[in-house]
């Protein structure tokens, strides 16, 4: 199995989750963890590389769903050192993606309190199914303390466990 973990992150929490998921997946084979702007820059906007047998995508929940240019602009106002993902986001990459038959899973980061509805992972899951992907796990949320308050204790460990579970799933083609 070869996995590709693609993430969008504003303040670093989603990047940390993506890296932890990647660590869990590494027990089952090679993994590449990539910020979405790197893929867009490489021109991989139509289909992930052919050697990918599992695609995992994740981003922060913004305004009840995935980020948009306007919500990224708002986030930038609260990031004096700049955003982790400063260019086009996961939504833009997924809009042009063909994932026919590709096993996938989606995750997001969401604030712990207040518990606001909406999920970037559920939107990504829907977009990937429309692109022809085959879901191997339900969309998963990892909790953060506010926009830039960091991850809730235990979430990185939970992300690594989730990565191991994804890698060991019989639904993924090995």
C-alpha positions in Angstrom: 0.0 0.0 0.0 1.2 3.5 -0.8 -0.7 6.4 0.9 -1.0 10.1 0.1 -2.1 12.4 2.9 -3.1 15.8 1.6 -3.8 18.5 4.1 -4.7 22.2 4.4 -3.8 23.9 7.6 -4.1 27.5 8.9 -2.3 27.5 12.3 -0.6 24.1 12.3 -3.1 21.8 14.1 -4.4 20.2 10.9 -0.8 19.7 9.7 0.1 18.0 13.0 -2.9 15.7 12.6 -1.9 14.9 9.0 1.6 14.0 10.1 0.3 11.8 12.9 -2.1 10.0 10.5 0.9 9.5 8.2 3.0 8.0 11.0 0.2 5.5 11.7 -0.1 4.6 8.0 3.7 4.1 7.7 3.3 0.8 9.5 1.6 -0.5 6.3 3.7 1.0 3.6 5.2 4.2 2.1 3.4 7.4 2.9 3.7 10.9 1.5 2.3 13.8 3.7 1.8 16.9 1.5 0.4 20.4 2.0 -2.3 20.8 -0.7 -0.5 23.9 -2.3 2.5 21.6 -3.1 0.2 19.4 -5.2 -1.5 22.2 -6.9 2.0 23.7 -7.7 3.1 20.3 -9.1 0.1 20.3 -11.4 -1.5 17.3 -9.8 -5.0 18.8 -10.0 -6.7 16.1 -12.0 -5.7 12.8 -10.3 -3.3 11.8 -7.5 -0.1 10.0 -8.7 -0.7 6.5 -10.1 1.2 4.7 -7.3 -1.3 6.0 -4.6 -3.5 3.2 -3.3 -5.1 5.3 -0.4 -5.8 9.0 -0.4 -6.4 10.7 3.0 -7.4 14.3 2.9 -7.9 16.8 5.8 -8.5 20.4 6.5 -9.9 22.8 9.1 -13.6 23.4 9.5 -14.4 27.0 8.5 -17.8 28.5 8.4 -19.6 25.1 8.8 -17.5 23.4 6.1 -14.3 23.6 4.1 -12.3 26.8 3.8 -12.9 29.3 1.1 -10.7 32.2 -0.1 -12.7 34.5 2.2 -12.3 32.4 5.3 -8.6 32.0 4.6 -8.3 35.8 4.4 -10.0 36.0 7.8 -7.7 33.4 9.3 -4.7 35.3 7.9 -5.7 38.3 10.0 -5.2 36.2 13.1 -1.9 34.7 12.0 0.9 37.2 12.5 3.5 34.7 11.2 1.4 33.7 8.2 -0.7 30.7 7.5 0.6 27.2 6.9 -1.5 26.9 3.8 -1.3 30.3 2.2 -2.6 29.5 -1.3 -5.5 27.6 -2.8 -7.0 25.1 -0.5 -8.3 21.6 -0.3 -11.7 22.7 -1.7 -10.1 24.0 -4.9 -8.0 20.9 -5.3 -10.9 18.5 -4.8 -13.1 20.5 -7.3 -10.8 19.3 -10.2 -10.0 15.9 -8.9 -10.7 12.6 -10.6 -10.5 9.8 -8.0 -12.4 7.0 -9.8 -12.1 3.8 -7.8 -9.5 5.3 -5.4 -9.9 4.3 -1.7 -10.1 7.4 0.5 -10.7 8.8 4.0 -11.3 12.4 5.1 -10.6 14.2 8.4 -10.9 17.7 9.7 -10.1 19.8 12.8 -13.0 21.4 14.7 -13.1 23.6 17.8 -14.0 21.7 21.0 -16.2 24.6 22.3 -18.6 25.8 21.3 -19.8 22.7 19.4 -20.7 24.2 16.1 -22.3 22.1 13.4 -20.6 21.5 10.1 -17.6 19.6 9.1 -14.9 20.1 6.5 -14.3 16.3 6.5 -17.9 15.6 5.6 -17.7 18.1 2.7 -14.5 16.5 1.5 -16.0 13.0 1.8 -18.9 14.1 -0.4 -16.6 15.7 -3.0 -14.4 12.6 -3.1 -17.4 10.3 -3.6 -18.6 12.6 -6.4 -15.1 12.4 -8.0 -15.5 8.6 -8.1 -13.6 7.7 -4.9 -14.4 4.8 -2.6 -14.7 5.7 1.1 -12.9 3.3 3.4 -13.9 5.0 6.7 -16.4 7.6 7.9 -15.3 11.2 8.0 -13.3 11.9 11.2 -13.0 15.0 13.3 -10.1 15.9 15.6 -10.7 18.6 18.2 -8.8 21.9 18.7 -8.9 24.6 21.4 -10.2 27.5 19.3 -8.9 28.7 16.0 -5.2 28.8 17.0 -5.3 27.2 20.4 -3.8 23.9 19.5 -5.0 20.4 19.6 -7.0 18.9 22.5 -4.8 16.5 24.5 -4.8 13.0 23.1 -5.8 14.0 19.5 -2.4 13.3 18.0 -2.4 9.8 19.5 -5.9 9.3 18.2 -4.8 10.4 14.7 -1.9 7.9 14.7 -4.3 5.1 15.7 -6.8 6.1 13.0 -3.9 6.0 10.5 -3.0 2.5 11.6 -6.6 1.5 11.3 -6.9 3.0 7.8 -3.7 1.2 6.7 -5.0 -2.1 8.0 -8.4 -1.8 6.5 -9.4 -4.6 4.3 -11.2 -2.1 2.1 -7.9 -0.6 1.0 -6.2 -2.4 -2.0 -2.8 -3.7 -0.9 
